Amino acid sequence: MQNRIIYSYSHVELYILNEDLYFPPAETALPDGLLAIGGDLSTNRLLLAYRSGIFPWYDEDIPLWWCPDPRFVLLPNELKISKSMLQLLRKQAFQFTVNKAFEQVIRHCKAASRKGQEGTWINDDIIASYCKLHELGYAHSAEVWQDGILVGGLYGIKMGKAFFGESMFSIVSNASKYAFIKFIQSLQADGIELIDCQVYTTHLESLGARMIPRTVFLQKLAALLNK
């Protein structure tokens, strides 16, 4: 049985995870999606989290586990490509690769500045854990290059027929969009049917992502992980 705590900054009850591989039910999450705190970033815990529709962020050195409602997702067949991006794709404006520079991508994502955010949830523990997942074949990266220099990319977790997007970065204009579009097209060709974008951004909304109820997301996820 898990312990409970009054989480100091919000004065509400939350589960504290211990060494047991366990997450509380998604419906017990707070309105902002925060579900539990603590635990570790072991391979088995991370894989259980993703299978359960849960993802980690950090608050300083404390793992926080989230399952928001509604959930921001992209169905690959709903991908939107603007005319300007179509032109870049036709021109092959960037070189696109997959899994050629995973650690570089995640470190670029850590360093990227984000509007409305101070700092990043990507710390050394996250980098080490996801690099391990990459070695095991679960975590994947997509990269775009310009004159041999890595200028954009993204990374995430692939399980069953679902992909869980974690973060992206762009050093030059449109690089992350280019990486995202090319990667989604490659995932669709591999039979992926659901992209978990986690939380709302205008950037991903412009590419076709939309909100769905958490219950619908979890039902879809369970079906796709069994395929």
C-alpha positions in Angstrom: 0.0 0.0 0.0 1.4 3.4 -0.9 1.9 6.2 1.6 0.2 9.5 1.2 1.5 13.0 1.9 0.3 16.6 2.0 2.3 18.0 -0.8 3.6 21.3 0.6 3.2 23.7 -2.2 -0.4 22.8 -3.1 -1.8 21.5 0.3 -3.4 18.5 -1.3 -3.0 14.7 -0.8 -0.8 12.9 -3.3 0.7 9.5 -3.5 4.4 9.1 -2.6 5.9 6.2 -4.7 8.3 3.9 -3.0 10.4 1.0 -4.4 7.3 -0.9 -5.5 6.4 -0.7 -9.2 3.0 0.9 -8.7 1.0 4.0 -9.9 -2.4 5.1 -8.4 -5.4 5.1 -10.7 -5.4 8.0 -13.3 -8.7 9.3 -12.0 -7.1 10.2 -8.7 -4.9 12.9 -10.4 -5.3 16.5 -9.5 -7.1 18.8 -11.9 -3.8 19.8 -13.5 -2.9 16.1 -14.1 -0.4 15.6 -11.2 -0.8 12.0 -10.1 2.1 11.1 -7.8 5.5 12.1 -6.6 8.8 10.3 -5.9 10.0 6.9 -6.9 12.8 6.6 -9.5 13.4 6.5 -13.2 14.3 2.9 -13.5 13.6 1.3 -16.9 10.8 -0.9 -15.5 9.0 2.1 -13.8 9.2 4.2 -16.9 7.8 1.5 -19.1 5.0 0.9 -16.6 4.3 4.6 -16.6 4.0 4.9 -20.4 1.9 1.7 -20.5 -0.4 3.4 -18.0 -0.6 6.7 -19.9 1.6 8.5 -17.3 4.8 10.5 -17.9 7.4 12.1 -15.7 8.4 15.7 -15.2 10.7 17.0 -12.5 10.4 19.7 -9.8 14.1 20.3 -8.9 15.2 16.8 -7.8 11.8 15.3 -7.2 10.1 13.1 -9.9 6.5 14.2 -10.5 4.2 11.8 -12.4 1.4 13.2 -14.6 -1.8 12.0 -16.4 -3.7 15.1 -17.5 -7.3 15.3 -18.5 -8.0 16.1 -21.3 -5.0 14.7 -23.2 -3.3 16.3 -26.2 -2.8 13.9 -29.0 -2.2 13.6 -32.7 -3.7 11.0 -35.0 -1.1 10.5 -37.8 -3.8 10.7 -40.5 -4.8 14.2 -39.1 -1.3 15.7 -39.6 -1.6 19.2 -41.1 1.2 20.4 -43.4 1.1 24.1 -44.3 2.0 25.2 -47.8 5.3 26.7 -46.6 6.3 23.4 -45.0 5.3 21.5 -48.1 7.7 23.6 -50.1 10.5 22.9 -47.6 9.7 19.2 -47.8 9.7 19.2 -51.6 13.0 21.1 -51.6 14.5 18.7 -49.0 15.6 21.7 -47.1 17.1 19.6 -44.4 18.6 16.2 -44.1 16.4 13.9 -42.0 17.6 11.0 -39.9 16.3 8.7 -37.2 18.2 7.5 -34.2 21.5 8.9 -35.4 22.1 11.3 -32.5 19.8 10.5 -29.6 21.9 11.9 -26.8 22.7 15.0 -28.7 19.0 15.6 -29.3 18.0 15.2 -25.7 20.8 17.5 -24.6 19.7 20.1 -27.1 16.1 19.7 -25.8 17.5 20.3 -22.3 19.2 23.5 -23.4 16.3 24.9 -25.4 14.6 28.0 -24.1 10.8 27.8 -23.9 8.4 30.7 -23.7 6.7 30.9 -20.3 9.1 28.4 -18.7 12.0 28.9 -16.4 14.6 26.2 -16.7 13.8 22.6 -17.9 12.4 19.3 -16.5 15.2 17.5 -18.4 18.0 16.9 -15.9 20.9 14.4 -15.8 18.7 11.6 -14.4 16.3 12.0 -17.3 19.1 12.0 -19.8 20.7 8.8 -18.3 17.4 7.0 -18.1 16.2 7.8 -21.6 19.6 7.0 -23.1 19.2 3.6 -21.4 15.7 3.2 -22.9 17.2 4.2 -26.3 19.8 1.4 -25.9 17.0 -1.0 -25.2 15.1 0.1 -28.3 12.2 2.0 -26.7 13.3 5.6 -26.9 13.8 7.1 -30.4 15.0 10.3 -31.8 14.5 12.2 -35.1 17.1 14.6 -36.3 17.3 17.3 -39.0 20.7 18.5 -40.2 21.9 21.5 -42.2 25.4 21.4 -43.7 26.3 18.6 -41.3 25.1 20.4 -38.2 22.2 19.2 -36.0 19.7 22.0 -36.1 16.5 20.4 -34.9 14.9 17.2 -33.6 12.7 15.4 -31.1 12.7 12.3 -29.0 10.1 10.0 -27.4 9.1 6.5 -26.5 7.6 4.0 -29.0 5.5 1.1 -27.6 3.1 -1.1 -29.6 1.3 1.1 -32.1 1.7 4.3 -30.0 4.5 7.0 -29.8 4.9 9.2 -26.7 6.5 12.5 -27.7 8.7 14.0 -25.0 10.4 17.1 -26.3 11.7 18.8 -29.4 14.1 21.6 -30.2 15.0 23.9 -33.1 18.1 26.0 -33.7 17.0 27.4 -37.1 13.5 28.3 -38.3 11.1 25.4 -39.1 13.7 22.7 -38.2 11.6 21.2 -35.4 8.5 21.2 -37.6 10.4 19.6 -40.4 11.6 16.9 -38.0 8.2 16.3 -36.6 6.4 16.0 -40.0 9.0 13.7 -41.4 9.0 11.5 -38.3 5.2 11.3 -38.1 5.1 10.2 -41.7 7.7 7.5 -41.0 5.8 6.4 -37.9 2.6 6.2 -39.9 4.3 4.0 -42.4 5.3 1.7 -39.5 1.7 1.4 -38.4 1.7 3.9 -35.5 -1.9 5.1 -34.8 -1.5 7.5 -31.9 1.0 10.2 -31.0 0.8 11.3 -27.4 1.7 15.0 -27.3 1.0 15.2 -23.5 0.0 18.8 -23.0 -1.3 21.6 -25.2 1.0 23.8 -27.3 0.0 26.1 -30.2 3.0 24.7 -32.2 1.6 21.2 -32.2 -2.0 22.3 -32.6 -1.0 23.9 -35.9 0.2 20.5 -37.0 -3.1 18.8 -36.2 -2.9 17.8 -32.5 -6.1 18.1 -30.5 -7.5 17.4 -27.1 -9.4 14.2 -26.2 -10.8 13.0 -22.8 -8.4 11.1 -20.7 -10.7 8.1 -20.6 -10.7 7.9 -24.4 -7.0 8.3 -24.5 -6.4 5.4 -22.0 -8.9 3.2 -23.9 -7.1 3.8 -27.2 -3.7 3.3 -25.6 -4.6 0.0 -24.1 -5.9 -1.3 -27.4 -2.8 0.0 -29.3 -0.3 -1.5 -26.8 -1.9 -4.9 -27.3 -1.5 -4.8 -31.1 
